[in-house]
Amino acid sequence: MPKNILAFGASNSSKSINKRLAKWASSQIENVEVNLIDLNDFEMAIYSMDREENSGIPDKAKRFRELINSSDGLLISFAEHNGGFSTAFKNVFDWASRLGKDLWDNKPTMLMATSPGKRGGMSVLNSAVSRFNFMGAGEIISFSLPLFNNNFNDQNGIINQELLSLFNDQCRAFEKLLSAKS
Ligand SMILES: Cc1cc2nc3c(=O)[nH]c(=O)nc-3n(C[C@H](O)[C@H](O)[C@H](O)COP(=O)(O)O)c2cc1C
């Protein structure tokens, strides 16, 4: 039986480069079925303790968590906003985290980031690796793609051969983690 992975770009932009990277990257993982979701389908009022106390946790947060729990692995590419998560992702993350500990449910996880700049979203990627480790992810593979507009196109994916080779190594490592998971 093929494994199934939940994949998304952690951005709410309709032109998101991280959505484009997540879509292509998930197509490169062998022997998996991909559930590619759009964070815009999980838009909720900004998390507040008052809202939670008065109205409870929105169904969209519950649905997001169910999608994590029913997947075999996760593949996420993060937009970097001021060195951190996009507000769109942080809000889903905050709401979903209120449903109990170990949000990431011990799933093998491939975390990526890209940006138009040279750092390729390294700040948000480092935060993501650390937060995911702290909140119950399984083993984590990470990859950053700098200078997105120079190094990627939708037909061919990553076109810089050195970066492609690094990316392929990370894909094979992720596949191993997925196949080792019962
Ligand atoms: C509010 C805001 C803050 C940003 N902060 C950063 C940043 O700290 N580092 C960076 O490399 N790019 C930053 N950018 C540029 C983003 O990397 C760029 O917009 C990228 O396309 C976002 O990813 P997305 O297209 O997947 O949404 C920022 C963009 C916005 C709109």
The ligand as an SDF file (V2000), in Angstrom:
LIG
                    3D

 31 33  0  0  0  0  0  0  0  0999 V2000
    5.3150   40.7510    5.4690 C   0  0  0  0  0  0  0  0  0  0  0  0
    6.4620   40.1270    4.7210 C   0  0  0  0  0  0  0  0  0  0  0  0
    7.6440   39.8710    5.3840 C   0  0  0  0  0  0  0  0  0  0  0  0
    8.7140   39.2680    4.7130 C   0  0  0  0  0  0  0  0  0  0  0  0
    9.8350   38.9570    5.4100 N   0  0  0  0  0  0  0  0  0  0  0  0
   10.8250   38.2690    4.8140 C   0  0  0  0  0  0  0  0  0  0  0  0
   11.9440   37.8100    5.5570 C   0  0  0  0  0  0  0  0  0  0  0  0
   12.0600   38.0300    6.7360 O   0  0  0  0  0  0  0  0  0  0  0  0
   12.9070   37.1010    4.9070 N   0  0  0  0  0  0  0  0  0  0  0  0
   12.8020   36.8140    3.5680 C   0  0  0  0  0  0  0  0  0  0  0  0
   13.6970   36.1510    3.0150 O   0  0  0  0  0  0  0  0  0  0  0  0
   11.7410   37.2220    2.8380 N   0  0  0  0  0  0  0  0  0  0  0  0
   10.7520   37.9380    3.4290 C   0  0  0  0  0  0  0  0  0  0  0  0
    9.6620   38.3360    2.7090 N   0  0  0  0  0  0  0  0  0  0  0  0
    9.6040   38.0010    1.2770 C   0  0  0  0  0  0  0  0  0  0  0  0
    9.0220   36.6110    1.1260 C   0  0  0  0  0  0  0  0  0  0  0  0
   10.0420   35.6600    1.2500 O   0  0  0  0  0  0  0  0  0  0  0  0
    8.3540   36.5000   -0.2340 C   0  0  0  0  0  0  0  0  0  0  0  0
    7.2400   37.3710   -0.2590 O   0  0  0  0  0  0  0  0  0  0  0  0
    7.9320   35.0880   -0.5540 C   0  0  0  0  0  0  0  0  0  0  0  0
    7.3520   35.0870   -1.8460 O   0  0  0  0  0  0  0  0  0  0  0  0
    6.9430   34.5800    0.4800 C   0  0  0  0  0  0  0  0  0  0  0  0
    6.6210   33.2540    0.1910 O   0  0  0  0  0  0  0  0  0  0  0  0
    5.2470   32.8620   -0.5320 P   0  0  0  0  0  0  0  0  0  0  0  0
    5.3310   33.3990   -1.9430 O   0  0  0  0  0  0  0  0  0  0  0  0
    5.2540   31.3710   -0.4700 O   0  0  0  0  0  0  0  0  0  0  0  0
    4.0980   33.4920    0.2120 O   0  0  0  0  0  0  0  0  0  0  0  0
    8.5950   38.9450    3.3440 C   0  0  0  0  0  0  0  0  0  0  0  0
    7.3870   39.2240    2.6760 C   0  0  0  0  0  0  0  0  0  0  0  0
    6.3340   39.7890    3.3550 C   0  0  0  0  0  0  0  0  0  0  0  0
    5.0290   40.0500    2.6150 C   0  0  0  0  0  0  0  0  0  0  0  0
  1  2  1  0
  2  3  1  0
  2 30  2  0
  3  4  2  0
  4  5  1  0
  4 28  1  0
  5  6  2  0
  6  7  1  0
  6 13  1  0
  7  8  2  0
  7  9  1  0
  9 10  1  0
 10 11  2  0
 10 12  1  0
 12 13  2  0
 13 14  1  0
 14 15  1  0
 14 28  1  0
 15 16  1  0
 16 17  1  0
 16 18  1  0
 18 19  1  0
 18 20  1  0
 20 21  1  0
 20 22  1  0
 22 23  1  0
 23 24  1  0
 24 25  2  0
 24 26  1  0
 24 27  1  0
 28 29  2  0
 29 30  1  0
 30 31  1  0
M  END
$$$$
